Amino acid sequence: MTNRRHIRYSLLGLSLFTHLCFAQSIMPVDGINHVDPIELDQNLSLSQLVEQTLEKYPDRLINEALQNQADAWQTRGDGWFAGSQALALDYNSDKVADDRGSREISGQLEFTIWNWGQRSAAQEIAERSQQFAAKQSSAVRIEVAGLVRSALWEMALAESRVEIARYYLDISSQLLDKVKRRVDLGDLARADLLLAESEHLHNQSLLNQAVAELMHSRKNYSTLTQSNHVPVNYKETLSPLSKIEPNHPLLDAINTLVERKQASIEWAKTTDTINQPKLHFGGRTTRDHRAMDDIQTASVGVVIPFGHSSYDAPEVAASYAELNQVKAAREHLMRDLEKKLHEAEHMLDVTRQELAIAIRMKEIAETHLNMTQISFSSGEINLLDLLKIQARSLEAIRNAKEQEVKLQRYIALYNQAVGVMP
């Protein structure tokens, strides 16, 4: 039996030799020296972080443009006239022909006036544009809050995995030291040392990978927030809301946009794109002969276009098309929000259950691991059995740690789904 055991370990050692030689030629990376620096800020809250991120977020430029557009419509709707004014001057003379002194000088000031209901339509667009600019600002704020929430909990999960990877490495390092001593004493075969070294190198690789993921998550965070400051506490309380309310910031914004598009239809119906009504005042000075006195006259007139409905039909149809596009986008948004809320509810329930199970499994795993390590030290079990039990135990410990982080993350995602700001 003893000879078979030595033969088995010898074959195992031979199979591991090539792998170990290759692994040892790769210098493990010390993750601490390569992680982007993150500074915990006692004075920074989650809501402050969102506001700071929003100030540097590119979509703020769109919000500014929407506000400028609303102001422009307000100026248009408040104007006394529907368009610009024009001054026309004419001078006629017979000097190049009969040269009897005949001449005519006239001037006319022209004003573009509003169609019936056109000015109120412009003012309605201005009001809806102002509302949309404000609502869209809130919509961008909740979107930024979602990005910040995701970035923070992605980083927290990565940090948890680095912590567990370091724990794995510590365990394998302690085991490697024990195996070395027992090999030196002749209590264990050389193959056991190779197996322990392989496990230790594997855990070093896991740590390097975990640190790399942490680097990515921190870079993602700093790129989004344009800062390396992180709130000390960003855990959230679960919102009591259980459905998507009509005042959800994203729904609120798109509902206001629908109203804005409806106002645009009324504007298209009342606006004559070919010719607006015009009012003009003028004066004229004329004489038929140089021996005659000048005659001064004044004039007032109005231009009233008609039959323009067929010409404006394309603009009205285009406005209806834009309205229906926004309505379709609203339906897609509502479905997406309901889907995200369902997923958040589901994952929250599952994670709660998984966490309770994981905590109990962690307690059992820690006890079992301790018992197994004692059994190995006393020679009751071999190294291969120890590594199998150790792997299952460490996986249970890792799972419990991750479930704790995931529960807080899903609380944040649930709050995001129902539209609650931090």
Beta strands, then each sheet from edge to edge (+ up, - down):
strand 1: 39-41
strand 2: 86-93
strand 3: 103-112
strand 4: 229-231
strand 5: 278-287
strand 6: 295-303
sheet 1: 1+ 4+
sheet 2: 2+ 3- 5+ 6-
end
